[in-house]
Amino acid sequence: MRRILSIGLIGLALGLGAASVAQGQAMPSATKSGPASVDWPISDLLNDPPSKAVLAKDLPALLTYDGLDQIKGMSIRQISQFPQANIDATKLAQIQTDLTAAAGGSAASSAPAAAPASSAPPAPQ
């Protein structure tokens, strides 16, 4: 079975972190506001029990990913931009729907979860 995230994503996350540290800046991440969202940093989703349950259901490999500490400052939407993550717009929308439902809200009240169109096709599974 193919892992949800590959070594390439680890390298990217480490590269982003190293570049931010070298520049004396914090690694860019989404800010936590409103109901749980695919735009929240992964660390915040993991610290929120209902959101962590959604991640366990929708992205189970993420919870056991060896490089999780390196990408905790990124959002699910941010990592979805990398083909290695295998998170397409449909999957991203499903995760957002599940996060909204777990928070007790309606999917209609959540922010749009569609990712910008990418010219690269999703990685084969």
Secondary structure, 3 states (H helix, E strand, C coil): CCCCCCHHHHHHHHHHHHHHHHCCCCCCCCCCCCCCCCCCEHHHHHHCHHHHHHHHHHCHHHHCCCCHHHHCCCEHHHHHCCHHHCCCHHHHHHHHHHHHHHCCCCHHHCCCCCCCCCCCCCCCC
